Structures are given as C-alpha cells and as structure tokens.
Amino acid sequence: MTAAIITASASIVVAVLAFLLSQRAQLLQERRQARLTRINAQLRELYGPLNTLVDMNEQIWEGLRATILPPREEREVGVGASEWARWRDSALMPTNRRMCDLIIEHADLIIESDVPRPLREFCSHVLSLEVVITEEAEGVSRRPLVAHPGDDFVGYVRNSFVQLKNQQQKLLGSTS
C-alpha cells in the first residue's frame, strides 16, 4: 500500500511539474511573440521608413556637396542661394518634413523611453528651417536657429534600424 501511495504521489508531482513547465513555456512564447510584434511595428511604421528617407537625403546631400556646394568654411548666407534653395525646397525639405512627421506621429515606437537628442534636434532644425524658408520669401536671408544634428542623427537612425533588425531576426529564429 505504501508503494502505491508513493507511486500515486510521484505521478501527481510529475503531472503538476509538467503543467507548470508547460505554462512557463507558453508564457515565454507569448512574451517573445509580443516583443516580435512590437519590433515589427517599430520597423514598419518608424525606423524602416525613417532609415530609407535618411539614406535618400544623405545621397542627395553628398551629391550636392560634391557638385554645387562650396566647402563649409567658404559658405556664406545668400551666396549661391538660388540653386541650393531649389534643391533644399524641392528635394531635401519634403523628405525632412516626412521624417519629422514620422518621428512625431510614431513617438510611441521610439526604442528609448524618452525622445533621443538627435531626433529632437532634427525636428527642431526642420521647424526652424521652415521659418528660414518663409523669411527668404520676404527677402530676409539667415541660417536656421537650430543646426541639423548631422552624423548624430544619421548614425542614430541607422544604428537603431540595424539593432531592431538584429533583434527581429533573433526572435524569428527562436519562434520557428
């Protein structure tokens, strides 16, 4: 009789442990799936489009620097402005506006808990450049109040995109 009780108790313990392990595995799988869903949204709605738009603007910017823009130390407000303004207003600014809108509309998808400095500076630059463009139409020529964050912005976007793609691939590998 004692052997029967021990066997029955052992069976119950094994069944309870199997149930608990199954529940834990299911919970971990649900967490991985939730994380993958969030990363997919971050890539689809914010970092993917932002990365592509940054690449487009960087390619145009590099082309401009190689052809029509004088070196930074030789640039003057108003000098060669018409050709620069045409490129800025027709190519760069529409993309800048789109990037700024993406950042604002999808701030909930930003990786960090606060909006990172390069993103804040970029949006501030775009808004201050809007004022510059308006003033140019009135005959006033000046630099934007907030400078473009440059490599900090480009690096942040590219690094964040790669980081999320790596996490996505890792999670896809663990959920297969």
Steps between C-alpha positions, in 0.01 A plus 500: 500500500785741577655436159164580337478832693856591404434415136176699498670797674789488255255493208319805640829688554614418145166611357509828696861567392415422137204741520713776657778458245246506218346819638843662533594406144171640373554825693853536357370435149228765545760751622725427201203541266401831665860625468511393135170677433637822652827480308310437176290812566812704583663394174189531283365829632804696619856375464464333157352803322724736697811303402402504132425873504830574677685299235324692221581840651858398575551394138365834375703691760822323400425572135444868577820520703692345212355734236338833593572567867826671592697361797341583837760762591432684172121501522327830551133572558344607171795405275394245237168492676267451205636161393537384861148622583360311201657172622414570862137590431427240231698198617631523855221683683212277387697201630595689818133582563405136449771385744392758758137390462600133541689578820212699647221266388680186617680626809346208690713264289832664586736247656595720795260617771571865408542651155876487432688827454581442127128457422403809703773706334402381155133592548599836649729562202222422253260736677759778517581447132132551420533850646815564295318400181209731586740787573684445171173561318493838681860580399665410831794260485633325808600162636254275686474561874575130564775325302448159346638234741695347210677171562336459844157483335608281210691267733212473745251407228728249330618339824145473636379341177781242505446431871129434445564285191745289701252459785229410248718233340594358840134480606397349167767235550375419849132483401545271201 
